Amino acid sequence: MPRSATNRHPTVVVIGASAAGLFAAAALTEVADVTIVERDLLPDGAKPRRGVPQARHAHLVWSGGVKAVNDLLPGVTDDVVSKGGRLVRIMGDMVSRSPNELWFRRFEATHHRNLVCSRDLLDSVLRGRVRALANVTFRENTTALGLVGDATRVTGLRVSTGGDELTLNADLVVDASGRGSRSPAWLAGLGLPKAPEREVNAGVAYATRRYRAPGTTANDNFPLINVQANPAKAPGQGGIILPIEDNQWIVTLSGTRGGEPTGDPGSFEDFALNLGDPVIGQLLKDAEPIGDIATTRSTANHRRYYEKAQRWPDGYTVLGDAIAAYNPVYGHGLTVAAQCAIAVRDILRTTSITAPGTAKRLQRAAARPVAAAWDLAVGQDALYPGATDTPPNALERLLARFVDQAVATGTGNPRALAALLDVMSLETPATRLFSPDMLIPMIFGPKQPHLSRAPLSEQEWKSAS
């Protein structure tokens, strides 16, 4: 039976069909009919697309994100795993060297399970699940041009498709377009003042290449290998081996100003061997490279404080990387995007999407997961020379030293590690680091001495050759 004019279902337009847009659409289908506007033609299956060049680099979803994703789309991580992804035990299935150059012991007693796969696979599964929702429509090859409305309320989105321009009317427009968001210009065009912004840019460059997993590593659930950069030793250099589907490894190397990796195939493995620990380079010696090297420098932490805007129009919300983009080394972008969508959904379960002030409430709610990830990323990156015009103050430096000590304690104590992972996975606030689980081991020392080398078993070394 058609809906009456007095019982019209609200309408939402979401800008962008990447992960943040798909999460937002899944959240909003509870209360509205959703149209996703995407400038590209979306591929069938787990294939790359032009609008997500960063997809070639290593990605993961922290356990806080896994929980949020399954809340939005129940069972979706099982779908990813059935197609070759993995739920990785942290730290049981991970060999990781911390920024202060200590190896984490591979404690297996934590509940944390991170989702690991290629970004193409993840996006493909998410698209399939969202396409199956009854009240979601995709408009591909459609470019967002600007907002319709005024400084008090946004009423729709102007788009271009097939050479024609038209207006998509909406009760709510959601910008989930990522780092390239045009929201600042669009809001200025409505006569609204610019929201405060901050950038912390450690100058990180990334170089990524795929390899065919050597030996029998694919069959043995080979661990992630992560050598993190040390901000106290600029340039900071690091790398990760991410075992993914199809018996492949994604290998991403990184370096800050003066120590950047390049796209030169001849220097890729040498760079890995010359990290603070050579384990990644050693593991690559028997691995077969697949394809070219992808590079990027779009890694700055950039935040727009929309929640602090003095005036905010009804009918408009910004989510995910369009609010804040992070240095990808921390792996928080996907988790924050899913948690932003959860925050929006929870508000709209008790508040009308068209009620005055709802959009501002949504923006404030979305800022909470953004702020948690921002503080973790900036707390490290602000220590690099030239990263920010406002260097860390005395309190921030004190907190950074505390976090360093917390990490050092977590490398050798399972209780402290669990507390550290609760925070890093965005499951709990940073205040968890001040709990007895962390403070008691920190005061009395770790139960076990620090490791002197990467905790790979003899069998794992053999499987990689």
C-alpha positions as CSV (number, residue, x, y, z in Angstrom):
1,M,0.0,0.0,0.0
2,P,1.5,3.4,-0.9
3,R,2.3,5.8,1.9
4,S,0.0,8.7,2.4
5,A,1.3,12.3,2.1
6,T,0.9,12.6,5.9
7,N,2.9,9.4,6.6
8,R,5.8,10.0,4.2
9,H,8.9,8.1,5.0
10,P,11.9,10.4,5.5
11,T,14.5,10.5,2.7
12,V,18.3,10.6,3.1
13,V,21.0,11.2,0.5
14,V,24.4,9.8,1.3
15,I,27.4,11.2,-0.6
16,G,29.9,8.4,-1.3
17,A,29.7,4.6,-1.7
18,S,33.0,3.8,0.1
19,A,32.9,2.2,3.5
20,A,31.8,5.3,5.4
21,G,28.9,5.8,3.1
22,L,27.9,2.2,3.2
23,F,28.0,2.1,7.0
24,A,25.9,5.3,7.1
25,A,23.3,3.9,4.7
26,A,23.0,0.7,6.7
27,A,22.4,2.8,9.9
28,L,19.9,5.1,8.3
29,T,17.7,2.4,6.7
30,E,16.0,1.9,10.0
31,V,14.3,5.3,9.7
32,A,14.5,6.5,6.1
33,D,14.7,5.7,2.4
34,V,18.3,6.1,1.4
35,T,19.9,7.1,-1.9
36,I,23.7,6.7,-2.2
37,V,25.3,9.1,-4.7
38,E,28.6,7.8,-6.1
39,R,30.6,9.5,-8.8
40,D,32.2,6.3,-10.0
41,L,30.8,3.2,-11.6
42,L,31.1,0.5,-8.9
43,P,32.8,-2.8,-9.8
44,D,31.2,-6.2,-9.5
45,G,33.1,-8.3,-7.0
46,A,36.4,-7.6,-5.2
47,K,38.0,-5.3,-7.8
48,P,39.7,-2.0,-7.4
49,R,38.0,1.3,-8.3
50,R,39.2,4.7,-9.2
51,G,37.7,6.5,-6.2
52,V,39.6,4.6,-3.6
53,P,43.3,4.8,-4.6
54,Q,44.3,4.1,-0.9
55,A,42.7,0.7,-1.2
56,R,46.0,-0.8,-2.3
57,H,47.6,-0.2,1.0
58,A,47.3,-2.3,4.1
59,H,43.9,-2.0,5.9
60,L,42.4,-3.7,9.0
61,V,39.4,-3.2,11.2
62,W,40.1,-3.1,14.9
63,S,37.9,-5.2,17.2
64,G,35.9,-2.1,18.2
65,G,35.1,-1.7,14.5
66,V,34.3,-5.4,14.0
67,K,31.7,-5.0,16.8
68,A,30.2,-1.9,15.1
69,V,30.2,-3.4,11.6
70,N,28.4,-6.5,12.8
71,D,25.9,-4.4,14.7
72,L,25.1,-2.5,11.5
73,L,25.1,-5.5,9.2
74,P,24.8,-8.7,11.3
75,G,27.2,-11.5,10.2
76,V,29.1,-9.4,7.6
77,T,32.5,-10.3,9.0
78,D,31.5,-14.0,8.6
79,D,30.9,-13.2,5.0
80,V,34.3,-11.6,4.6
81,V,36.0,-14.6,6.4
82,S,34.1,-17.0,4.1
83,K,35.7,-15.3,1.1
84,G,39.3,-15.5,2.5
85,G,39.5,-12.8,5.1
86,R,40.7,-13.5,8.7
87,L,39.7,-12.6,12.2
88,V,43.2,-12.2,13.7
89,R,43.9,-12.7,17.4
90,I,45.8,-9.7,18.8
91,M,48.5,-10.4,19.8
92,G,48.4,-14.1,19.3
93,D,48.4,-13.9,15.5
94,M,50.5,-10.8,15.3
95,V,54.2,-10.1,15.6
96,S,54.6,-6.4,16.5
97,R,57.4,-4.1,17.4
98,S,56.2,-1.0,19.3
99,P,57.2,2.6,18.6
100,N,59.6,2.4,21.5
101,E,61.3,-0.5,19.8
102,L,60.1,-3.3,22.1
103,W,58.6,-6.5,20.8
104,F,55.2,-7.4,22.1
105,R,54.9,-10.9,23.5
106,R,52.3,-13.0,21.7
107,F,49.8,-13.3,24.6
108,E,46.6,-15.0,23.5
109,A,44.4,-14.3,26.5
110,T,42.7,-11.1,25.1
111,H,39.3,-11.1,23.3
112,H,40.5,-8.8,20.5
113,R,39.9,-10.0,17.0
114,N,40.8,-7.7,14.1
115,L,39.4,-8.2,10.6
116,V,42.1,-8.5,8.0
117,C,41.6,-8.7,4.2
118,S,42.1,-6.6,1.1
119,R,40.1,-3.4,1.0
120,D,38.7,-4.5,-2.3
121,L,37.2,-7.6,-0.7
122,L,35.8,-5.7,2.3
123,D,34.2,-3.1,0.1
124,S,32.7,-5.7,-2.2
125,V,31.1,-7.6,0.7
126,L,29.8,-4.3,2.2
127,R,28.3,-3.2,-1.1
128,G,26.6,-6.5,-1.6
129,R,25.0,-6.4,1.8
130,V,23.9,-2.8,1.5
131,R,22.5,-3.3,-2.1
132,A,20.3,-6.1,-0.6
133,L,18.6,-3.7,1.8
134,A,15.1,-2.9,0.5
135,N,15.1,0.8,1.0
136,V,18.5,1.7,-0.5
137,T,19.1,3.0,-4.0
138,F,22.5,3.5,-5.6
139,R,23.0,6.4,-8.1
140,E,26.3,5.6,-9.8
141,N,28.2,7.9,-12.2
142,T,26.6,10.8,-10.3
143,T,28.7,13.7,-9.1
144,A,27.6,15.8,-6.1
145,L,27.7,19.5,-7.0
146,G,26.4,21.4,-4.0
147,L,23.8,21.7,-1.3
148,V,20.3,23.0,-1.7
149,G,18.9,25.1,1.1
150,D,20.2,28.0,3.3
151,A,22.1,28.6,6.5
152,T,19.3,27.2,8.6
153,R,18.3,24.0,6.7
154,V,19.7,21.9,3.9
155,T,16.8,20.5,1.8
156,G,18.7,18.5,-0.9
157,L,21.7,17.9,-3.1
158,R,22.5,19.2,-6.6
159,V,24.0,16.5,-8.7
160,S,25.2,15.9,-12.2
161,T,24.5,12.6,-14.0
162,G,24.7,11.8,-17.7
163,G,25.3,15.4,-18.6
164,D,22.2,16.6,-16.8
165,E,21.9,18.5,-13.5
166,L,19.1,17.8,-11.1
167,T,18.2,18.2,-7.4
168,L,17.7,15.3,-5.1
169,N,15.4,16.5,-2.3
170,A,16.1,15.0,1.1
171,D,15.3,15.4,4.8
172,L,18.9,14.7,5.5
173,V,22.1,14.9,3.4
174,V,25.1,13.0,4.7
175,D,28.6,13.7,3.5
176,A,30.6,10.5,3.6
177,S,32.9,11.5,0.8
178,G,36.2,11.1,2.7
179,R,39.4,13.2,2.6
180,G,38.3,15.1,-0.5
181,S,35.1,16.4,1.2
182,R,33.7,19.7,-0.2
183,S,31.7,20.4,2.9
184,P,33.8,23.4,4.0
185,A,33.1,25.2,0.7
186,W,29.5,24.1,0.5
187,L,28.8,25.3,4.0
188,A,30.5,28.6,3.3
189,G,28.3,28.9,0.2
190,L,25.3,28.8,2.5
191,G,26.7,31.7,4.5
192,L,27.9,29.7,7.4
193,P,31.2,30.5,9.2
194,K,34.1,28.1,8.8
195,A,34.4,25.5,11.4
196,P,37.8,25.2,13.3
197,E,40.3,22.9,11.7
198,R,43.7,21.4,12.7
199,E,46.3,19.5,10.8
200,V,49.1,17.4,12.1
201,N,51.3,16.1,9.3
202,A,54.2,13.8,10.1
203,G,55.1,13.8,6.4
204,V,54.6,10.1,6.0
205,A,54.9,8.5,2.6
206,Y,53.7,5.0,1.9
207,A,54.8,2.4,-0.6
208,T,52.9,-0.9,-1.0
209,R,53.4,-4.0,-3.1
210,R,51.6,-7.3,-3.1
211,Y,53.5,-10.6,-2.9
212,R,52.6,-14.2,-3.3
213,A,52.9,-15.8,0.1
214,P,56.1,-17.9,0.2
215,G,56.4,-21.5,1.2
216,T,53.4,-22.7,3.3
217,T,52.6,-19.5,5.1
218,A,49.1,-19.2,3.7
219,N,48.2,-22.7,5.1
220,D,49.7,-22.0,8.5
221,N,47.7,-18.8,9.3
222,F,50.9,-16.8,9.2
223,P,50.9,-13.9,11.6
224,L,50.8,-10.2,10.7
225,I,54.2,-8.6,11.0
226,N,54.4,-5.0,12.1
227,V,57.5,-2.9,12.7
228,Q,56.3,0.5,14.0
229,A,58.1,3.7,13.5
230,N,59.8,5.4,16.4
231,P,58.8,9.1,16.6
232,A,61.9,9.8,18.8
233,K,64.2,8.9,15.9
234,A,63.3,11.0,12.9
235,P,62.9,10.0,10.2
236,G,60.5,7.4,11.4
237,Q,60.3,4.3,9.3
238,G,58.1,1.2,9.6
239,G,56.3,-1.5,7.7
240,I,53.7,-4.2,7.8
241,I,53.1,-7.6,6.2
242,L,49.4,-8.2,6.0
243,P,48.5,-11.8,5.0
244,I,45.2,-11.6,3.0
245,E,43.0,-13.8,0.8
246,D,44.2,-15.7,-2.3
247,N,47.6,-16.6,-0.7
248,Q,48.9,-13.1,-0.9
249,W,50.7,-10.6,1.3
250,I,50.1,-6.9,1.2
251,V,53.4,-5.3,2.2
252,T,53.3,-1.6,3.1
253,L,56.4,0.4,4.0
254,S,56.4,3.9,5.4
255,G,58.8,6.7,6.2
256,T,58.6,10.3,7.4
257,R,60.4,13.4,5.9
258,G,63.9,12.5,4.8
259,G,63.3,8.7,5.0
260,E,60.4,8.0,2.6
261,P,60.1,4.8,0.6
262,T,59.8,5.2,-3.2
263,G,58.1,3.4,-6.1
264,D,61.4,1.9,-7.2
265,P,61.1,-1.9,-7.2
266,G,64.9,-2.3,-6.8
267,S,64.9,-0.5,-3.5
268,F,61.7,-1.8,-1.9
269,E,63.2,-4.9,-0.2
270,D,66.3,-3.0,0.8
271,F,64.2,-0.4,2.5
272,A,62.5,-3.2,4.5
273,L,65.8,-4.7,5.5
274,N,67.0,-1.3,6.8
275,L,64.1,-0.7,9.1
276,G,64.8,-0.7,12.9
277,D,64.5,-4.5,12.6
278,P,65.1,-6.3,9.4
279,V,62.4,-9.0,9.9
280,I,60.1,-7.8,7.1
281,G,63.0,-7.7,4.5
282,Q,64.1,-11.1,5.6
283,L,60.6,-12.6,5.1
284,L,60.4,-11.0,1.6
285,K,63.5,-12.7,0.3
286,D,61.6,-15.8,-0.8
287,A,58.3,-14.1,-1.7
288,E,57.3,-13.4,-5.3
289,P,56.2,-9.8,-6.0
290,I,52.9,-9.2,-7.8
291,G,52.4,-6.0,-9.8
292,D,53.7,-2.5,-9.4
293,I,54.4,-0.5,-6.2
294,A,51.7,1.9,-5.2
295,T,52.8,5.1,-3.4
296,T,50.9,7.9,-1.6
297,R,51.6,11.0,0.5
298,S,48.0,11.8,1.5
299,T,48.6,10.8,5.1
300,A,48.2,13.9,7.2
301,N,45.9,13.9,10.2
302,H,43.3,16.5,9.4
303,R,40.3,17.3,11.6
304,R,37.3,19.6,11.1
305,Y,35.6,20.5,14.4
306,Y,32.1,20.7,13.0
307,E,30.7,19.9,16.4
308,K,32.1,23.2,17.6
309,A,30.5,25.2,14.8
310,Q,28.5,28.2,16.2
311,R,25.8,27.6,13.6
312,W,24.8,24.3,12.0
313,P,22.0,23.7,9.4
314,D,19.3,21.2,10.0
315,G,19.3,18.5,7.4
316,Y,23.1,18.0,7.1
317,T,25.6,15.7,8.7
318,V,29.2,14.9,8.0
319,L,30.7,11.5,8.9
320,G,33.9,9.5,8.7
321,D,37.1,10.8,7.0
322,A,35.1,13.9,5.9
323,I,35.2,14.9,9.6
324,A,38.7,13.7,10.3
325,A,41.3,11.8,8.3
326,Y,44.2,10.0,10.1
327,N,47.6,8.8,9.3
328,P,46.7,5.3,7.9
329,V,49.5,3.7,10.0
330,Y,47.1,3.6,13.0
331,G,44.4,1.7,11.0
332,H,41.5,3.6,12.6
333,G,39.7,5.0,9.6
334,L,37.3,2.1,9.0
335,T,36.6,1.6,12.7
336,V,35.7,5.2,13.2
337,A,33.5,5.2,10.2
338,A,31.5,2.3,11.5
339,Q,31.3,3.8,15.0
340,C,30.1,7.2,13.6
341,A,27.3,5.3,11.8
342,I,26.3,3.6,15.0
343,A,26.3,7.0,16.8
344,V,23.9,8.4,14.2
345,R,21.6,5.4,14.3
346,D,21.3,5.5,18.1
347,I,20.3,9.1,18.1
348,L,17.7,8.5,15.4
349,R,16.1,5.6,17.3
350,T,14.7,8.2,19.7
351,T,14.7,11.4,17.7
352,S,12.9,12.4,14.5
353,I,15.2,12.9,11.6
354,T,13.3,16.1,10.7
355,A,13.1,17.6,14.2
356,P,14.9,21.0,14.6
357,G,18.4,20.5,16.0
358,T,18.7,16.8,15.1
359,A,21.5,17.4,12.6
360,K,23.6,19.2,15.2
361,R,23.0,16.3,17.7
362,L,24.1,13.9,15.1
363,Q,27.3,15.9,14.4
364,R,28.1,16.0,18.1
365,A,27.5,12.3,18.5
366,A,29.7,11.4,15.5
367,A,32.5,13.6,17.0
368,R,33.0,11.2,20.0
369,P,34.6,8.2,18.1
370,V,36.4,10.7,15.9
371,A,38.0,12.4,19.0
372,A,39.2,9.1,20.4
373,A,41.1,8.1,17.3
374,W,42.3,11.6,16.8
375,D,44.0,11.8,20.2
376,L,45.7,8.5,19.7
377,A,47.1,9.5,16.3
378,V,48.1,13.0,17.0
379,G,49.7,12.0,20.3
380,Q,52.3,10.2,18.3
381,D,52.5,12.2,15.1
382,A,52.8,15.6,16.7
383,L,56.2,14.5,18.0
384,Y,57.8,14.4,14.5
385,P,59.7,17.5,13.4
386,G,57.6,19.9,11.4
387,A,54.3,18.0,12.0
388,T,52.4,20.9,13.4
389,D,52.6,24.7,13.9
390,T,51.5,24.1,17.5
391,P,54.0,21.7,19.1
392,P,52.9,19.5,22.0
393,N,52.6,21.5,25.3
394,A,54.0,20.2,28.6
395,L,50.8,18.3,29.5
396,E,50.8,16.6,26.1
397,R,54.4,15.6,26.4
398,L,53.8,14.2,29.8
399,L,50.9,12.2,28.5
400,A,53.0,10.9,25.6
401,R,55.6,9.7,28.1
402,F,52.9,8.0,30.1
403,V,51.6,6.2,26.9
404,D,55.2,5.1,26.1
405,Q,55.5,3.6,29.5
406,A,52.1,1.9,29.1
407,V,53.2,0.4,25.8
408,A,56.4,-0.8,27.3
409,T,54.5,-2.4,30.1
410,G,52.0,-4.0,27.7
411,T,54.8,-5.7,25.8
412,G,55.5,-8.0,28.7
413,N,52.3,-8.2,30.8
414,P,49.0,-9.7,29.6
415,R,46.8,-7.6,31.9
416,A,48.5,-4.4,30.7
417,L,48.3,-5.5,27.1
418,A,44.6,-6.1,27.4
419,A,44.1,-2.6,28.7
420,L,46.2,-1.1,26.0
421,L,44.3,-3.0,23.3
422,D,41.0,-1.9,24.7
423,V,42.0,1.6,24.0
424,M,43.8,1.1,20.7
425,S,40.8,-0.9,19.3
426,L,38.5,2.0,20.2
427,E,36.4,-0.2,22.5
428,T,37.0,1.9,25.6
429,P,38.1,5.5,26.4
430,A,41.7,6.3,27.0
431,T,41.0,6.4,30.8
432,R,41.3,2.6,30.7
433,L,45.1,3.2,30.7
434,F,44.7,4.5,34.2
435,S,43.0,1.4,35.5
436,P,44.7,-1.1,38.0
437,D,45.2,-3.5,35.1
438,M,47.7,-1.0,33.7
439,L,49.0,0.9,36.7
440,I,49.9,-2.1,38.9
441,P,52.1,-3.8,36.3
442,M,53.5,-0.4,35.4
443,I,54.6,0.3,39.0
444,F,55.8,-3.2,39.8
445,G,57.2,-4.0,36.4
446,P,56.3,-6.5,33.7
447,K,56.1,-10.2,34.6
448,Q,58.5,-11.2,31.8
449,P,61.6,-9.5,30.4
450,H,61.6,-7.7,27.1
451,L,62.2,-9.7,24.0
452,S,65.3,-9.1,22.0
453,R,64.0,-10.3,18.6
454,A,60.8,-10.8,16.7
455,P,58.7,-13.6,18.4
456,L,58.3,-15.8,15.3
457,S,58.4,-19.5,16.0
458,E,60.9,-21.8,14.3
459,Q,58.0,-23.3,12.4
460,E,56.8,-19.9,11.1
461,W,60.3,-19.1,9.9
462,K,60.5,-22.4,8.1
463,S,57.0,-21.9,6.5
464,A,58.2,-18.6,5.0
465,S,61.1,-20.2,3.1
